[in-house]
Amino acid sequence: MNAQFLAKTAYATAAIPTRTERGTEYEVFARVTHRLKSAARTGGDFNALVSALHDNRALWNALAADVATKTNGLPQDLRAQIFYLAEFTVHQTRRILAGEADAEVLVDVNMAVMRGLRHEGEAA
């Protein structure tokens, strides 16, 4: 190791962008939505679909729990909408598992949330 190498490595981690809370939320939604979309598209791997639906429902359950707390800083109307979407996700997941619906509507909901997260992030 020489001084030049140490100087490069000392500042290398500073080049990694810092992720905001909104960016982290977007990334989680992107991962879950990608898995959900892929599992729904293949149509044959029921286990992959069940796993993706489980992860999607867990994400929405976490959001519902978060917006239900009094300390959540989001506006009340937005909190109510997120809670409603979480309930819708649970209901729609049951319908998908029963073979009464497909996962596209859940993908659409997640994509709309991702657009909102991305748009708000750009405005801030």
Buried (B, 14 or more C-beta within 10 A) or exposed (E): EEEEEEEEEEEEEEEEEEEEEBBEBBEBBBEBBEBBBEBBEEEEEEEBBBBBBEBBBEBBEEBBEBBEEEEBEEEEEEBEEBBEBBEBBEEBBEEBBEEEBBBEBBBEBBBEBBEBBBEEBEEE
